[in-house]
Amino acid sequence: MSESADANDEYSHAKKLVLRAANREAALSSNGAMIPDGMGSSIGADFSNLVLKPDHIQRPCWTCPDGNIYLEAFHDLYAQAYDFLVAISEPVARPEFLHQYKLTPYSLYAAVATNIETESIIGVLERLSKNALPSQVKKFVRDCTSKYGKAKLVLKHNKFYVESEYPEVLRELLRDPTIAQARIQEDVENLDDHGFLTQTKAEEMKENLTMLREPDDDSDDEMDPNEKEKKPTVVVAFQIDGSKVENVKRQAIELDYPLMEEYDFKNDVSCSGHVGINKSKESF
């Protein structure tokens, strides 16, 4: 296949991702009764029917069914809420007293890429929100993040692996004939019952653990012990033929499991030795 054909094919699959994201965002933005301006247009959506929680004064955000989030900049929990919203949403407007953010597929993809999980996003939004978290927002978050980031394409020791914290995700991917044909069976010791390689999961980023604490928790504990126990401690993987990597990436997109690509430099013994850098006076 020519380079031009490869480029067109890659563009076609990237376009599918973009269209899928655009359709999800359009469906979310359509929620809410529009307020007419008397000239055949509208001036915004009406969310006056949102029911506030009894303790809404203690919470810093309004979360609307169309994915817009409004944060009180004068609230005591502003700093904690700001850090979290920046991680999961896109800023729209930040005047002095009230900041506006918007949930988008890409902001949620970025959140997942930093190991913030689907139910953590929903749980913290629920705690921060003055009103009950709308069902449309929950669905949007789950649709955008339930599969994205659940599997990675990892280059390790010059070999390609499809890796995930969730064995059921790898089993689902391997039901596809194209991906199954690209798999290379390895004869090694650390295999589970399904023939997947197993290894210890990398630790969660400290900054993410801090963001996922209760908004009013001022203790030094990074996260509730029960929440830590829920996180998988082992990842599973299978090797694929390097010449079929592009086929696997394309099929994963078709299955709505776009693979995040990663190079495992931390465990690459080939580059873990001394780096020969000689300092000289000219360098300063």
Beta strands, then each sheet from edge to edge (+ up, - down):
strand 1: 33-36
strand 2: 42-46
strand 3: 61-63
strand 4: 68-72
strand 5: 90-93
strand 6: 98-102
strand 7: 152-156
strand 8: 159-164
strand 9: 183-184
strand 10: 197-200
strand 11: 234-240
strand 12: 260-263
sheet 1: 1+ 2-
sheet 2: 3+ 4- 6+ 5-
sheet 3: 9+ 11- 8+ 7- 12-
sheet 4: 9+ 11- 10+
end
